[in-house]
Amino acid sequence: MKNQATIPSPSKYNPISWMAQNSVAANLLMLLMVASGFLYMQNIRQEMQPNYTYATVVIEMNYPGASPEEVEESIVLAIEASIKSIEGLGRVTSTAKEGQALIYADIESGESLDRVLQNVRNAVDGITSFPSDTERPSVRLDDDARWLTTIGVSGNTSEKVIYDLVHRIKNDLLAMDGIIQVTPRVEKELEISIEIPQATLRSLNLTLPEVALKVGLAANDIPSGDIETTSGQYVLRTEGRREHGLEFAEIPLKTDADGSQVTLGDVANIVDGFRENSSFFSYNGALGMIVYVYQSKNSRTIELADKVHQYVDELNSSLPDNLSLDLPYKRVDRFKSRMNILIENGIIGLLLVILVLGIFLNPRLAFWVAVSIPLVFISSFTILYYLDVSINMISMFAFIMTLGIVVDDAIIVGESIHEKKEQGISTREAVIQGANDMIIPVLFAVGTNIIAFIPLLMMPGDMGQYLRSLPIVAVVVFSVSLIEALFILPAHLNAKRNKYQLPTFLKPLHRTFLLRERVALSLNSFRDVNFKRILHWSIDHRYTTVVLFTGGLMLTAAWFQSNRIEFNWYARIPSDQVSARITMPTDASVEEIISLSKYIETAGIEAVAELGSIDDVQSRSIAAGINSPSYSRVSFDLVSEENRGFTQKEFVALWRDKAGKQPHAQSLRFDYLVGF
């Protein structure tokens, strides 16, 4: 009698075999991972876009009242000269505008951001040639702003009323925990104009410079020294700062011998207004403003956005009828939509895994493999929290992307155990052998997935920081799925199935078991007959097989090189915001630009009404002379595509036709596509 060769069983004392035989330990590990994941899920940061710091140093310095030429000569040139020799700095870009200088200095790849920043601060602090009335310079890294939401303000009223309301909104929101910045679309400087007829000045024997001097002295706080006492030092200051026109009216210009005074209000026309500029902004057909709201790094996006939206609703209900607030672009809706996609895809994935594996293998295996999806994702939050990865649009995309891959290793291990059981091996030995046989294949499968994402971690520059959370999430999810497949899943499959009779009302389900058996037999038949025949042919004709696959590869490359497949660095996708961009000649007046912008807006309204109704527009705006005196942008924010009966392309085509040719404009461009 010949001795039959036997395959040595794996050691019962290696960690995987031990866990497979100790369901209590496996369940405790699973509960610990899930509980920890739920705990850190509540504390992990939420933000729209990944928070990161640009490799750029920003130097900002104010010089009140100075012209752009004065700012350049006294500030910009001095700063550029002082930082040009700093090691680690690359391109320097400077902007000099009225009353302010902005310098952006790029930090070269591989340099320490903190070290270069400190060197720039030291260099700027060492400059002694700045004018005496400049403000202290701000030197910082260019932090990425975390845009939360947008507020629209409009009303049939004066520009001053709109400004006061925007100022009130800004102060209220900045007092809210989690809000760090509130920025109007157009920043306008307050100005109090004082007009005195020349004949009045002559009658008072005064000149405009003399009046300006009197107003300047009376309108500012004046330091008056300090007093030392036994209880401490007190600083004296004469308060005279005035911020409203009525306060300037009381300033005395001339005092007669009898004590009577002539005040500024007696002889001058004093008007509260804004410094004259060429900008114009309208919102929903009325004078208005857009306000951008930004959140802090550690705030939770959804909860904070809900607070801001509630504030807007409450304030709007208290405003007069000629003023209104709305939320034209709830950016948090995209965040919620991405989260809903993740949850919906997870549920669909669970059902598909249970269905497919339940048909081809067995329902018990299908159930525990499906459980691995939420188990792995929830457990990953513990590690992501300590790696300082937030829940943002990029990290949620990574979760969605790994959703279909995360069950692969669990399927491999589960199928191996199922195969051992089909060979007649006891459940206990099948689980141990099946799990141990798959250690190397699963390690290689997960390892290759991880290696594929490693290059993204090494990507330099701003894009590398922006995409950082994507490879980290993928690597963490794959690693946790490996732990689940080798240390938890085998224990769940290591259970004897007790035979029992189905209750009478469940007897019809017996047919599903018969269906599963038929499908399994068909699959085995395909594997043992058809697939083997194809495999044998491929091996016997290996050169023909290589030629066929090589030819297919070359055909694919040729198809790409023929430009039949469009290539873009960033995907261009339709946006719900459709814009008309108008560029006028440099000698065009403000009135001409505004008039043409309103005409284009009217054409857009007619196009929407013809395709659907005005209710298909969430908001519309005109921004003229803001980025450039000769540039204007007319924008329509449409409702989501599923809630309207036309596409952006159809709207643009009809809008362009309604607007017609505009010979006075240098260019008129319509756009509805956005990049990544």
Phi, psi and omega in degrees: 000129182280144176282128179277134179288136179241145178276123181297134179286147180295157181301136180280356185250003173283157188304321183291317178295320181295316179294325180295332181264356182235085183296332179296315179296318180296318179292323176297318178298317180297314180296321178297316180296317182291315180298316178297319179297316178298320180298311183283339176297328180285338186253349183291146182293147173238134178203158182294303181245156179301137178275123178206168181251126176294149177279057183218135175264130179251125176246120183236131182216132181260140178226084188305131175082355183277147177282163178304323179295319178294322178297317180296313185291318188267340184240301188299310182296323180293317180292316179301320180292326184281335184256354187294337182264004181287128181290133178103352178267141177252237183293139177242126180240128184236147176227126176247120176228178186300114175080004185206145174239137177232124179235127177247121180242116181284138177265132183292153182299137178091350180276152177286121182297317183293320181294314180295319179301316180295322178295322178293318178300316180298319181294317181292320179295337181277356180282127182248002186264005179295144175301154186293333183264014173279154177273162182298133182290148175255124180238118185207166171280149184281091180287143177287124179286138182258088183293127183258304183200178183229140179241131177258131179241130179211159180177150175274078185206191182277162178297327181294321179295318177299316180298316181297321179293317177298319179297321178294316178300317180299313181295319181295316183289323179294338176279354181272133179300130177101345179263123183247344183206136175228118188234119174292152179299325179234122176267118179246138181272131176293144179214135175252112181266136180237118183242125179234124178302146181297324180295324178294320178298318180294321180294332179267359181059044180235158174243164179299318177300324179292320178296317180299322179294315180297318179295318180297319180291326184275347188260358184240155171289139183242120176297138182234027177088197181215163181235129176268127176230174180293335181268357178140188182256135180242131178266129180262138180212132175271113183277122179219005184298131180237137184237354180231152184301321181299330180289330179286335183298337183275356183291125179284134177260327183208137178239123180279173182296330180277004177093354179287148184238148171251116183265166181298323180294338180288330190239349187243155172262111185253124185232127171279125180200209182234154175298134186295130173210176187265008185277149177215136179220129175232151183224122182055040175082000180232167176301134184195192183202149172254134181240125179263133183245133183240144182258161177280169186297318189264009181277161179260122193300307188295313181297319181292319179297320178297322178295317180295317180296322177295320178299316181297317180297317181293318180293320181298323180291341181262356183277155175294167186296335183275004176233144179210152176238147170208177182242088188291333185218089179283090185299333181294340178296324177294321178297313179296322180298318179295322177294320179295322177298317179299314181293315181297316179296325178296317179295315179298319179298317177302312183295319180294318179298314180298317182294307186292310181291326177297328179281315187273331181244262173205156186300324181297314178297318180300318182297311184287331173292320179295323179298334182296335182295300178294327180299314181293314183296315181295318182294332182296334183297331179298313181288320181297326179299315182283343175269005178058042175258129182264168171273108181220182184299325182285315181294324177292326174298322178296319177299315180297320182293324182274356185301319182277349183262335191295336182269357185300311183292326176294322178294319180299311180294315181297319180293324178296316178295319179298319179297318179297320178295322180295336178280358177093007179285147179300155183303314183299311181290326179297318180295313182296310181294316182298318180292316181291326178296333185262005181301307183294311178303318181291320178299318179291321180297312180291321181299317179294324176297317180294316181300326181297333182263347183301318180304330179295330177291336182266000181295126183277172172077191184295321180295324177298318177293322182295320183267005186305320184291336182296304179293328180295314179299316181298314181296317180296314181298315180296320180294317179294322179296327176296316178298316182295319184290326185264332187248342183245311183303314181303322180295324179290333179272351182270069179214138179285138179269120178276130178284133181211158179272135177292142173302158184302318183288348178256006181304323179301336180293345180299331179294329178293326177293322177296321177298317180298319180295320179295317179297318180297318178295320179296319180294319178296321178296317178298318180295315188279340183247290187294310183296319180296322180297315179295319180296317180296319179297318181296322180287320181291332180241057188296325180291320177297319179298315180297318180297317180298314181289323177295319177298320176297321178295316179294323178296320178296316179296319179295321178298321179291317181294338180281003179065020174285340175253116182290138181243128176223143176295321180235139179295138177254110186241151179295137177250155177285351176261121180247132187230149169247123183253122186245129173241122182255163174300154184295338180267007179289143180280163177299320181297322179294318180296315181294320181298314179295321179298318179292325177295317179295321178297317179298320177298321178294320178297318179296321180295317179296316181297326180286324181278327182207251176209167180295342177291347177283356179253121176286317179198161176218153183208158173235126176237102185244138175067023183267301177285329179206145182300337184252014184242142178218150179227126177251122187237142173239121173264109183272158173292165183301153189299328181289347181255009177225162187259019180213160180265166177298323181296318178295320179295316180297318181299314180288323178297316179298321180293319179293323182289327180070184178280140181239091185296338182279347180266141176292320178207150175222111187236132178254140185212138175221005180262140178233154176273186183297000000 
